[in-house]
Amino acid sequence: MGEAGVRQAHAGMGQARRPAEGQYEKNERNEERRQVMAVYKPKRKGDASKFYVCEFVYQGKRFQESTGATSKTMAREYEKRRKAEMERAAAGLPTQQKAARGSL
């Protein structure tokens, strides 16, 4: 395979990728939309918190809540439950009590 063939074979590599958390992407109308979904331990006064915080955007509003969880897996589960709860409320379906922190 010659040099031209190598260039042609690799021309499209690295072109299609998704934005990382907190990055921007363009939708079909060329408008930018921020992707924010994060689970992290906040640092205050140099010390990391004991609990994880979840941060996400739902219907154009930013939500940031303490999960009350000390493991990242449990914090991600809390985030999923909380978002599902908000979707049910927006659809007019009955919601169960607010997602409990730190429990499954």
ZIUR-V216084 format. One record per pair of residues at least 24 apart in sequence whose C-alpha atoms are under 7 Angstrom apart, sorted by the first residue. I is the first residue (numbers start at 0). GAP is how many residues later the second one is. If there is no record, write none. Layout:
# ZIUR-V216084
i/gap
I/GAP
I/GAP
This chain:
# ZIUR-V216084
i/gap
38/36
38/37
53/25
66/34
66/35
67/33
67/34
68/32
68/33
73/28
